[in-house]
Amino acid sequence: MRVQWLVAIVVVIFVGGITFTFITLENKNSSKVDLPAINDVVKTIEKNWGYISEDSFRNSQLNQSFSIIDNKESVIFQTPGEPFAGLYDSIKNRDIVIDVKQDNRIVGKVIFHNSEQQTIQKIKKELAISVSSIFALLMIVSIFYILYLYKTILKPFQQLRIFAANVARGNLDVPLIMDKSNSFGAFTESFDIMREELEAARQREYESNQSKKELVATLSHDIKTPVSSIKAVSELMLLQAKDEKVIKHVNTIYSKAEQINLLITDMFHATLEELQQLKLKVTEESSELLVSMIENVNYDDLIDYDSVPPCIILMDPVRMQQVIDNIISNSYKYAGTKILIQSKVSGGYLELSIKDFGPGIHEEELPMVFNKYYRGKNVAGKNGSGLGLYISKYFMENMNGQIDGYNREDGFTIVLKIKLA
């Protein structure tokens, strides 16, 4: 229906313009030559030759402009209008040229200017204006129609394209806003309903995954309590047992309990990290606290350590204990040697160098040992999840500290840089 209206408007403009043009041309009749009036003017000129003035032609009925020249083409008289430009130009312009005689001798000429060319030029000008007006109106109508098409068709589809891009990127919070009067209203409303359903489905999936992670975290935490009890009872039995066979069995129980404890700890940490619950509370603490942390993991007196320089450091005691636990546990697991811990104050940090005397790590693996879930080539037959050093790095960096590792000729070293207060 809207296209039909456009066609009707274009036809009306075109027909109206053509009609106006024809009427204009019809009213522009070529000027007719008034021969009697021209003859009277010539006779008046011959009669008054030598004394010609405006009064000589006061009673003339001629409406056509003219010029009088002598034999030397000098202008003797001319009426208001087109000036005399030369005999050659007058002939070229198809002017009427009549000789003026005195005693049968030609003394001059009278040129009656042809106004037909002026009329034609005027017609051309008016015709150009008419055609230009038609095209201008058509262009204006076309512009308005293009704007109308953009608003009703192109713009809605552009909004649909942006909407589809947001959906593809997973940005489901941006609704598809459409004008109710738009022709595609129902179509676009269906797309927005689809967006809402996708957003609801994603939210349900997120809540489901969150519930599973919270369940794993809860179970991991609950399992650690009985495992700790098994370890404590095993330690007590080891102190009391005398029979070698009993001691061997209790050691097996204790080692398996420790293995379960490490696995559960790793799983618990991984789940907490995914839930973004690895929170830290950094406070100013005495460096002497590090001694008790080292002693907490010195199960078999395999750790030798220097005295820690007295200073105030920035750390979260709980998280720092986890860092030390992870590093010492890795040394026990992969090196199986004595551990030497040295400490010093350097460059605004308290540095703890934790050294074992095992085979170390392959050089090409060093840049990746702190990556999430990465385990080196020396892990065959040893349990682990590849999270210990990753979580340790996370804790150290969030306590404004640093962690690094390097090989020595006689083992491997982890360096903890703890920020001084």
Secondary structure, 3 states (H helix, E strand, C coil): CHHHHHHHHHHHHHHHHHHHHHHHHHHCCCCCCCHHHHHHHHHHHHHCCCCCCHHHHCCCCCCCCEEEEECCCCEEEECCCCCCCCHHHHHHCCCEEEEEEECCEEEEEEEECCCHHHHHHHHHHHHHHHHHHHHHHHHHHHHHHHHHHHHHHHHHHHHHHHHHHHHHCCCCCCCCCCCCCCCCHHHHHHHHHHHHHHHHHHHHHHHHHHHHHHHHHHHHHHHHHHHHHHHHHHHHHHHHCCCHHHHHHHHHHHHHHHHHHHHHHHHHHHHHHHCCCCCCCCEEEECCHHHHHHHHCCCCCCEEECCCCCCEEEECHHHHHHHHHHHHHHHHHHHCCCEEEEEEEECCEEEEEEEECCCCCCHHHHHHCCCCCCCCCCCCCCCCCCCHHHHHHHHHHHCCCEEEEEEECCEEEEEEEEEEC
